[in-house]
Amino acid sequence: MNEKPDWNGRRLRLEVGPVAHGGHCVARHEGRVVFVRHALPGETVEAEVTEDRGGGFCRADAVRVVEAAEGRVTPPCPLADMSLGTNRCGGCDWQHADPVTQRELKASVVAEQLWRLAGIEHPVEVQPLPGGALRWRTRVRLAVDEAGRAGFRAHRSHRVVPVDDCPITVEGAVDEVASSSWTPGAEIEVTADGSGELHVTEHLPGGAPARGARRRGGAKPGKTRKVRGSGVAHETAAGREWAVAAHGFWQVHRQAAERFAEVVDSMVEVPPGGCAWDLYGGVGLFAAVLGNRVGDSGDVVLVESARTSVRDAAANLADMPQVRLREGEVENVVTDPTMPAPDVVVLDPPRKGAGRNVVDAVARSRPRRVVYVACDPAALARDLDLFQRDGYRLVRLEAFDAFPMTHHVECVALLEVAEPPS
C-alpha cells in the first residue's frame, strides 16, 4: 500500500502556470498539482509547501522569485513582503502584482469559471473603480491575539498577524484600532462611513457574528462592546442619503455602491408602472433604483431575510410607497403565489449564490430581464448555467475590481429570455 505523500515544509522549484480562482496560481511538480500563492503566471519560483493532506494537490507560498513575470511589483504592505516567507498576512492575495495585472488575472478567472461551469464563452474586462488600489476599504474585521494585539489572520489559519495599519483600508481606521489593547480572542469590527465617522465594536470571545452573517447584518447572541461611534453609518448613493446599521451590509469599497447602482439602472429597463423584484435586497439600494424607474404607479417588492436590513430599508425608503418589503428567506418568498408577476428581477445573493430553487422560481415567473449581482464568479457561473437551462441567456456582463489587492471581483450580469429556435 502506497503511503500518502507529505510535502509539508518542503521547498520546491516551480514553473508557475495559469491563475486559478482563490488568489493563487497552478503549478505541477512530480505529477502533483501545487496551488502556489504570491506568484504570477509564467514565473519561476521557489515555494514552500504550507499544506499537504496527501491527495493529488498541495498548497505552497512562493518564498523566492527565480524569474519574475512582467507585472510583478514590490508589495505596498510590509506584511506581504516575500522576506516574511510563510508568515505573511492572509488578507490580500495580489499585493505583488500591479493593478493592471491584477485586473487581467481576475478577468481570466471570471472567463474560466463561466466556461468551465456554464459553458459560456463571453469576453470579460475587469474595470477599476475610482480611487486607486489603496485606501478603498471602509469596513474591516480584525482578530485579537493572546497578547491583546489586533491584526489579521494568516492565510487558511487562525494565527493572528498583528498590524500597525492596513494600506487598503481608509486612513484612520486600522491604525486607530491597532494602537489599543483588546481582549484576547475577541474580534473587532471597524466601519468608516461616508460622513467620516468611525464606528468600532469589540465582539468578545463567543459573541462574534457567525460566519457569513455579516453579509446581511445578522449576528449570533453574545457580548459586544461599543467602543466608538453612534452605530449608525451615513452613506450617499443612487442620489439618496442612507442611514444604515454601522456593521450591517453596505459595499466595502467607497465607490462601489454608487457605481453598481448606475450599472443596475442601465440594465433593468423596467417601464413606468411596471413591476420589479429586488431579491436579497439588503437596505434597499437597488430597490431605490427600481422605484425611480417604475414611478408612483409601479410596484417594487424587496425581499430580505435580515431583520436589521429590512428595518433600515423601511426607514430609508419611507418616501417610496411603491416599494414593498417582504422579510423572509428568498427561496420561500419567491414561491408565494401572492407575489406579483415581475417585468424584471434584480438579485444580489450572498457569496454561495442563489441556487436552484431560487433560480427556478425566478425563471417560472418569466421576467423579461434578470440582473444578477455577484461577488463570486464560481457561484455566478453555476447560477447562470441554471438560468440557461430555464431558457435565459447572458447578454451583457460588467466586472469591477471592487476589492483591489484581493482575489475577489464583483460582476453584474444581464440575462434575457432566449429566443426560441426557429
N, C-alpha and C positions, 0 to 999 in steps of 0.2 A: 504493500500500500504506500503510495507516494505521500510524503509529508507536505503540508501546505507551506508555500514559501513565506518567509518572514524577512522583509527588507527594511523593517523599521530602523531608522538611523543610518542606513546605508547611503553612500554618496554615489550618484550616477551621472555619467556624461550623456546628455540627451540632445538629439536633434529635434527641435520643437516643431510640431505640426500645427494644424488649424486651431482656432479658438473654439471653445465649447461653452454651452450655457452654464453659468455658475461662476464666472470670473477666473477661469483657468484655460490652459491650452492642452492639447493632446500630444503626447509623445509615446514612443514604444521602445521597450528595452527587454531583450531576451524573451520575446514573444508575449510580453505583458503590456497592457496599457498603463501609462503613467499620466495622471492629471496633475499638471505642474502649474503652480501659481507664480506670479512675479516674473513671468517670461512672456515673450511675444512670438508670434508665428515666424518661422524662418531663422530663429536664433539657435545658437549652440550654447548650452548652459551646463553648469554643474549644479545638481539638485540633490537635496537631502530628503529622503523619504520620511514623511511625518505620520503616515497612517497606512498600515498594511494589514488587512484582515485575511490574507491568504487566498483571495479569489483571483479573478482574471485581471484585476487592476489594483493600483495603489495610488496614494496621493503624495505629492512632494512639493517643496518650496525651492525655487532657484536661489542658490546662495553665491554663485559666481557666474558672470557672463563671459563666455569664451569668445563668442562672436555676436555682436549686437545687431539688432534689426533697425532699420530706419524707423523713426518714431519713438525710440527709447529716450527718456529724459531722466534727469535726477529727480527723485520724488520731492515734492514741495513739503511733505511732512517728514520730520526726522524719524518717526516711528514706523515708516515704511522703507527706511533705508536698508539696502542689502547687507550692510555690515552687521545688522542685528541677527542675521541668519534666520532661524525659525522662530524667533521671539518677536516678530513684528505684530503690530496692531491688526486685528481682523476686520476693522470697519470698512476699509477700502480695498478694491481689487486692482485698479489700474493707475495707481499713482506714478508708475514707471513709464506711462505712455502719454504722449502729448494729446491735447484734446481732439484733434482731427483723427488721430489713430484710434482713440477710444470710441469715437462715433462710428468709425469704419468697422471696428470689431463688433460693436453692438448691432450694426446693420447686418453683418454676416450671421450673427446668432439669430436674429429675427427671421431672416430669409431661410435659414436652415431649418428652424423649427416649423415654419409654415410648410415647407416642402416635405419634411420628414413625417410630420404628424397629420397634415391635412392634404398633402398632395397639391398644394397651391404654389405656383411659381409667380411671384409678384416682386417688382422692384422695390427696394427699401432704401430710403435715405433717412438717417437719424439727424434731426435738426437740433441745433443748440438753442437753449433758452437765453434770454438776455442776462448779462451779469457775469459771464465767465464761469470757469470751472471751480473757483474757490469762493468761500463766504456766501454760499447759497442756501445752506440748510438752516431752517428756523425751528425745527423740532428734533429733539435728540434724547436718547435714553443712555444713561451711564450706569455701570455697576460699581460696587464698592468692595475693595479687597479687605483682607483681615486687619490691615493697619489703618483702615478708615479712609483710604485714598480713593478718589473717584477716577474711573478710567473706562476703557472699552475692552471687550473680551477678545482674546486671540481667536484666530480662525478655527472653527469647529472645536472650541474648547470653552471651559468655564473659567479659565485663568484670566485674571484682570490685568490689563496693561495700563498702569497709571499714566495720566496725561496732565500737561500744563495748559494745553489749548488744542484745538482741532481746526485746521485750516479750511475745512469745507463747511463748518458752521459759521453763522454770523458772528461778528465780533462782539465780545462781551457776554457770550452765552456759556461756553465751556470753561473759559478761564475764570469766570465768576464762581463756578462750582468747584473747579479743581483747587482753588486756593483755600477751601474749607475742609474740615474734617467731618466724616459722616459715620453712621452706624455700620459696622462691618456686616457684609452680606445684604445691605439694602440696595435698592435701585433708585436712581434719581431721574426724574423727568424734567426736561427744560424746554420751554417754549418762549421764543422771542417773537411777539406778534407784530402785526403791521403798524401799530401805533408806537412801537418802541418799548412797550412794557415787557419785562422779563417775568416769567412765571416759573417757579421752581417748587417741585413737590418731592418729598422723600417717601418712598414706599418701604416700610420696614420689612424685615425678613418674614416671609409668609403672607405678605399683603400686597405684592406687586401684581399688576394686571396679568391675567392668564395669557399664554402665548397666543398671539393673533387677536386678542380682544381689543387692543388699542386701535386696530383698523377702523372700528366703528365706535370707539369711546367706551366700551364695556370694561368692567373690572370685577375680579372675584372679591369677596369680602376680605377685609384685612385692615391693618392700621396704616394710616398715611399721616404725614405731617406737612402741612402747607408752610413752605419756607419763605416764599416771596411771591408777590403778585396778587391780583384780585381773583384769579381763577377764571376770568372771562377774557378771551382773546378777541381783539378787534381787528378785522381784516377788511380789505376792499377788493372786490372782483365783480365782473359782469355788470358794472355800472351801479353797484349797490354797496352799502356798508353792512358788515356782518358782525354779529356778536355771538361767539361760539364757546363751548367749553374749552378751556385753555389746552388741555391734554386730550381732547377728543379728536375726531378725524378732520383734518384740513391738509391740503397739499403741503409737503415739507419744503419745496422749493419756492422761493419768494415770488417767482413769476409764473409758476405752474397753473394756479387756479385761473388766472386771467386768460392765459393762452389756451388752456383746454376748453374753457367756456367759449372762446372765439371759434375754435375748431368745431365743437359740437354744434354751435349755432349755424355754421356754414354747411353742415351736413343734414340737419333734420328736415328742413323744407316742409314742416307741418303747416297747413293752411290756417288762416284766421277762422276761429270757430271749430277747429279740429280737436282731436283727442290724442294725448301722448301719455305713455307710461315712463316714469323715471324709477328704474329698479335699482336697489341698493343706493338710494338717493341721498344718504348722509344728511347733511344740514340744509340741502336744497339748492346747491349751486346750479346744477343743470335744470332743476325744476324752474328756477327763475328764468333761465334762458327760454325754456319751453313755454312758460307762462306769458312771456312777452310775445312769443310767436303766435300763440292761439288767441290771445286777447281775452277780453272780459266774457265773451260768449263761448269760449273754448273750455276744455277740461284737461287738467293735468293730474295724474294720480302718482304721488310719490310713495314708494314702498320702502320701508326701512325697518330693521329689526332692533336697533339700539335705541332704547328709550331716551337717552340723553340727546342723541342726534335728532330724534323726532321732536323733542321739546324745543331744541334750538331752531329747527326748520319752521315750526309753528310760529315762533316769535319773529323770525327774520322775514317770513313771507306772509305776515298778517295783512299786508296791503294787497295781496293777490288772492281774492276769493276763488279764482279759477283753479287754484292748486289745492287738491285734497290730499290729506295724509292718511296712509294706512300703515299702522305699526304691526309688524309681524314678519315671520320668515318669508322670504321672497317666494320660495317654491310652494308655500301654502297659499299665499295671497293670489298669485297669478292663475291658480286653478279655480278661484272663486267665480262662480257663474255670474255674480253681480258686477264683475269688472267690465267696464265699457270696452268696446272694440277700438283698438288704437290705430291711428294713422302712422305713428312712429313709436318705436320703443328705444329708449336710451338705457343701457345697463353698464354699471361700473362695479363689477363684483370684486370680492377680496382676491388675494393672490392665487387661491386654488382654482378660481374660475367659477362660472355659473353652473356647469354640469348639465347632464342630460335632461333631468326633469324640468329645469327652468328653460333650457333651450327649446325643448319640445313644446312646452306650454306657450312660449312666445311665438313660435312658428305656427301653432294652431290658431292663434289669434289673428294671424295673417296681416301684420302691419306692412305697409308699402316699403318702409325703410327700417333698418335696425342700426343703431350706432352703439358700438361696443368699445368701452374704455378699459384698457388692460394694463396692469403693472407687471405682468409676467408673460413673456412670449410663448412659453410652452402651454400655459393654460389657455391663452388666446387661440393658439393653433388647434388645440383639442376641441374647443367650443366651435371654432369656425368649421371644423370637419363635421360636427353635428349639424350646424346650420345648413351646410351644403347638402347633407342627406335629407334635410327637411325642405329643400327647394330654394335656398338662398345662395347668392354668390357675392364674393368680395369685389367691390368696385373701386374702393379708394382706401388707402392706408397712410396715415400720418404717424411718424415716430419721432419721439423727442428725448433728448438727453436731459431728463429731469432729475437725474441723480449722478452728476459727474463724479469721476474717480471710482465709482462702484460699478458692478456689472448690471445694475438694474436699468430698465428702459421702459418708457411709457408709450403705448400705442393707442391710437384711436382709429377704429375700423368702421367703414360704412358698408353695409350689406343691403342688397335689394333683392326682390323676388326674381328668381331666374326666369328668363323667357322659356316657355315650353318648346321642346324641339318641334321643328316644322315638319 
